Every structure is written in structure tokens, then in C-alpha cells.
């Protein structure tokens, strides 16, 4: 599985969709999967808290891995790699697998550190 990670607004979804189309394979957006199951992200987090959101994301990711039968391109949620280890029993192992995979790519809005940080902060505000 090709996995794209990075901050919000870095282009994970757009790049993932284009890559999946080019490879003629499935594209999975973890945020879109969450929204389809739970509704609006902000509303869910306001009602249930960030930890519940993170736990739901790890659970969904685990289920997608278990059901993947062929090559896929997946856009991870922006905070996926920074969840607290205690958020889910599988989080540490899954994160190690993501980091070790040669098919994991980090997308950033810029390679210039100051520009990258400014853009990430701007998009989060």
C-alpha cells in the first residue's frame, strides 16, 4: 500500500487521487472514510474529543489494512502519525510499519522550513 502522510493541506488527497488514477488502483482517503462513518470531523471532535477521533481513525486504518486485497493509495489523516501511543492498542505497531515502509511518502507544502511552517500554521488557523 502506498501511504501519504503530512500536515493538513499538504495535498495528500489530491496527490493520492491523481496517483491512484495513474496506477489504475483504488484511492482511500482516511478522512473521507471517517466522515462517511461519523459525520463532520469538527463536530465529532467537539462532541467526543480528539482522543475518540484518533481511536476511530486507527480502528478504521486497521480495518482497511485487513481488507486490502490489492495495491491501494491511501491518504492518512494529518495527525495520524502524532497520536498518543495509548490511543489504540495497535497504534505503535501500525506507526512503526508505516515508517518502515518504502511506500510511505511525506508530503509538505514547501521544502523551505520557514515557508512550510508558515503554510501549515496558516492552513490550520
C-alpha positions as CSV (number, residue, x, y, z in Angstrom):
1,X,0.0,0.0,0.0
2,X,1.2,3.5,-0.9
3,X,0.7,5.8,2.1
4,X,0.8,9.5,2.0
5,X,1.2,11.4,5.3
6,X,1.9,15.0,6.2
7,X,0.2,18.1,7.6
8,X,-3.3,19.3,6.7
9,X,-3.4,21.0,3.3
10,X,-0.2,19.5,2.0
11,X,-2.0,17.8,-0.9
12,X,-2.3,14.2,0.4
13,X,-5.8,13.7,-1.0
14,X,-5.2,15.5,-4.4
15,X,-1.9,13.7,-4.9
16,X,-3.3,10.4,-3.8
17,X,-6.2,10.5,-6.1
18,X,-4.0,11.5,-9.1
19,X,-1.5,8.8,-8.2
20,X,-4.2,6.1,-7.9
21,X,-5.7,7.1,-11.2
22,X,-2.3,6.9,-12.9
23,X,-1.7,3.5,-11.3
24,X,-5.3,2.4,-12.1
25,X,-5.9,1.4,-8.5
26,X,-8.1,2.3,-5.6
27,X,-7.7,5.5,-3.6
28,X,-8.7,5.7,0.1
29,X,-8.8,8.9,2.0
30,X,-8.9,8.2,5.7
31,X,-10.6,11.5,6.5
32,X,-13.3,10.8,3.9
33,X,-13.8,7.3,5.4
34,X,-14.2,8.9,8.9
35,X,-16.7,11.5,7.6
36,X,-18.7,8.7,5.9
37,X,-18.9,6.8,9.2
38,X,-19.2,9.6,11.8
39,X,-20.1,12.8,10.1
40,X,-18.3,16.1,10.2
41,X,-14.8,15.9,11.8
42,X,-15.1,19.2,13.8
43,X,-18.5,18.3,15.2
44,X,-17.3,14.8,16.2
45,X,-14.2,16.1,17.9
46,X,-16.3,18.8,19.7
47,X,-18.7,16.2,20.9
48,X,-16.5,13.3,21.7
49,X,-12.9,14.7,22.0
50,X,-9.8,14.3,19.9
51,X,-8.8,11.0,21.6
52,X,-12.1,9.4,20.4
53,X,-11.4,10.8,16.9
54,X,-7.9,9.4,16.9
55,X,-9.0,6.0,18.2
56,X,-11.7,5.8,15.4
57,X,-9.1,6.7,12.8
58,X,-6.7,3.9,13.9
59,X,-9.5,1.4,14.0
60,X,-10.6,2.4,10.5
61,X,-7.0,2.2,9.2
62,X,-6.6,-1.3,10.8
63,X,-9.8,-2.4,9.1
64,X,-8.7,-1.0,5.8
65,X,-5.4,-2.9,6.1
66,X,-7.1,-6.1,6.9
67,X,-9.5,-5.8,3.9
68,X,-6.9,-4.6,1.3
69,X,-6.6,-7.2,-1.4
70,X,-4.5,-5.3,-3.9
71,X,-2.4,-2.2,-4.3
72,X,-4.0,0.9,-2.9
73,X,-3.1,4.5,-2.4
74,X,-4.1,5.9,1.0
75,X,-4.1,9.4,2.3
76,X,-3.7,9.3,6.1
77,X,-5.2,12.0,8.3
78,X,-2.9,14.8,9.1
79,X,-2.4,13.9,12.7
80,X,-2.2,10.2,12.3
81,X,1.5,9.8,12.9
82,X,1.3,12.0,16.0
83,X,-1.4,10.3,18.1
84,X,-0.6,9.4,21.6
85,X,0.6,5.8,21.8
86,X,-2.2,5.0,24.3
87,X,-4.9,6.0,21.8
88,X,-5.3,2.4,20.4
89,X,-3.6,-0.9,21.2
90,X,-2.3,-1.3,17.7
91,X,-1.1,2.3,17.2
92,X,2.6,1.8,18.0
93,X,3.0,-1.2,15.7
94,X,1.0,0.3,12.9
95,X,3.0,3.5,13.1
96,X,6.3,1.6,13.0
97,X,5.1,-0.3,9.9
98,X,4.1,3.0,8.2
99,X,7.5,4.5,9.0
100,X,9.4,1.4,7.8
101,X,7.5,1.1,4.5
102,X,9.4,2.2,1.4
103,X,5.9,3.1,0.0
104,X,5.2,5.8,2.6
105,X,5.7,9.3,1.5
106,X,5.6,12.6,3.5
107,X,4.0,15.5,1.6
108,X,4.9,19.0,2.7
109,X,3.6,22.4,1.3
110,X,7.2,23.5,0.8
111,X,10.8,22.2,1.3
112,X,11.8,25.5,2.7
113,X,11.4,25.1,6.5
114,X,10.1,28.6,7.2
115,X,7.7,28.6,4.3
116,X,6.5,25.1,5.3
117,X,5.8,26.0,8.9
118,X,4.1,29.3,7.9
119,X,1.8,27.5,5.4
120,X,0.9,24.7,7.8
121,X,0.0,27.2,10.6
122,X,-1.9,29.3,8.1
123,X,-4.0,26.3,6.9
124,X,-4.6,25.1,10.5
125,X,-5.9,28.6,11.5
